[in-house]
Amino acid sequence: MKRLLSVSTLAVMVAAASCRSQPAAVIPAVSPATPPVIGMTLMRSPHPEPRVRLTAGDGTGLKLTSLTAHAVVQQPLALTELRMVFQNPSDRTLEGTFRFTVPQGAALSRFAMKNDRGWQEGEVVELASARRVYEDFLHRKQDPALLEQAAGSEFSARVFPIPAHGIKELVVAYSQEIDPGGNYQLPLRGLPELDTMEVAISRAGSRTPEIAFHKEHSTPDDLELAGTPPSDGLRSDDLVLLRVRPTLADVAPRSPSSVIVLVDTSASRALGFSDELDTVERVIQTIAGATDHGKVAVAGFDQDVGLIYEGEAKAYGAAERGKLEQRRALGASNLANALGWAKTEAKNGSYERVVLITDGVATAGKTESDDLLVAAKALGDAAVTRLDAITVGGIRDDAGLRRLVTSGLKEDGVVADGQLDARSLQLRLTRPTQSNIPISVQNANWYWPHDLDGVQPGDERTVYAQVAKDSVVTVDVGGHTVTPNLTAANKPLLDRAWASAKIQSLLDDAAAPKADAEALKKQIVDLSTTHRVTSPFTAMLVLESESDYARFKIDRHALADILSVDGGDISVLHRSDAAPVAVTDTPTADNKPTDQ
């Protein structure tokens, strides 16, 4: 199995370097096949976690008073822009911490803060340099803001100043890839009542929003735009996004008869803990329904592990849930320790499967990706055949969990959303997976990934490629070649998605034993700044004036243009322009999109 390198592991490599001078066929996504697993029913959480927060240094939350949300969708990509107004109720000027959770896999591409001169755009800068500049300006009591990736899918920004009884206006924008078979979702539940809220969600090429409203004194709810008929992918010039659905052998589901269920009870799970316990029950229902004598060991873990229940799955009930509730969500998350405990328990109790219910964010013990991979793979020494992960919470690390469930056990596992209903979870946990399915894009200068792991019947996966603009695109998956029917794409949106994929491919390459960590970091930083997408080694820095950027040799005119949403379509704020200029795509013949 291919191992992916974590951000933290790569950072260690960079520091060390600086100190040392069954094959499968594939069909186009539009062809009929087994209904996709990914589009299964989700359970709406009654305890949503707010995805936007601005908190003062003393822990006081600043009031979010206004929200404007604009989005443009071109399946399977979307660009979302949020404008937020926060109010400082105190009598003193504050420095605040702004926390913002993006959807899994989304790339942040804009962060701006309003000052007396208008909107000041954040620039993508190498992380260490951005931190030094921020601290310098903070000591001068000027007006900086610094946004960088925190845990999992959360971004954190230090914002100063927030004037006494004043307001602070911020803009963030992110591009994302929508799950195959899924709908575009704008997650707003969990936010407080707003004085004003404005929303406009459009499809690319149509300036008339399909969802649009203005409300006053209302509490936001999640919004969803139904997906369009699936296509084989997108293309603009030499950039290509392909959707493939491998056709797997028809193997009957294998119901697990003995499973260890590890439940994350760390403090990060406090807000959604009740929902998490509902997920535990749905997982155990799957095991109980597999056989009359299916057995489980259920344990809660944070910095230590506590066995909650061991016995027949069908006997798990309210009393056992109560024990998890009494344990409460406290402490840090020692994921490596939990996997080690599961290894011992599996060996002593002859358990064949392990299911993790967690956000995947390790904060205690061995937190490096390599250490977690070793702990996951060691489950095989206790005859564990498969590790699956059920994700919970808004702030989570799905990518890190995918590394764990494909760490090299007898069968790769899956990463499934904890809000899936019981039937959907059952399909994810009982269907076999297939791995090492090779991919090849003909005439490509670059493509990624090179193989697929942990695939179940009906799954669709995304392949990114760079192919000469006049070449016909063909893709081979598992020995079967097709010529996909591609839709003309909005180039700036596809460019951001392609850059994010290229960055992830470089992180994958770093797993090689002789990887040049310093060179790898430079390539990632260059891609991040050139294409204006955040990465593990960059941050978004907002300074007070043009002269401040010039003083630190940040040439704003040489940097990438800014994507925004204007008038129901994607617009580009060119560095030489005073106002955004709309970008309109007119699809032409297949595989020949309009040039931008």
Buried (B, 14 or more C-beta within 10 A) or exposed (E): BBBBBBBBBBBBBBEEBEEEEEEBBBBBBBEEBEEBBBBBEBBEBEEBBBBBBBBBEEEEBBBBBBBBBBBBBBBBBBBBBBBBBBBBEBEEEBEBBBBBBBBBBBBBBBBBBBBEEEBBBBBBBBBEBBBEBBEBBBEEEBBBBBBBBBBBBBBBBBBBBBEEEEBBBBBBBBBBBBBBBBBBBBBBBBBEEBBBBBBBBBBBBEBEBBBEEEEEEEEBEEBEBEBBEBBBBBBBBBBBBBBBBBBBEEEEEBBBBBBBBBBBBBBBBBBBBEBBBBBBBBBBBBBBBBBEEBBBBBBBBBBBBBEBBBEBBBEBEEEBBEBBBEBBBEBBBBBBBBBBBBBEBBBEEEBBBBBBBBBBBBBBBBBBBBBBBBBBBBBBEBEBBBBBBBBBBBBBBBBBBBBBBBBBBEBBBBBBBBBBEBEBBBBBBBBBBBBBBEBBBBEBEBBBBEBBBBBBBBBBBBBBBBBEBEBBBBBBBBEBEBBBBBBBBBBBBBBBBBBBBBBBBBBBBBBEEEBBBBEBBBBBBEBBBBBBBBBBBBBBBBBBEEEBBEEBEBEEEEBBBBBBBBEBBBBBBEEEEEEBEEBEBEBEEBBBBBEB
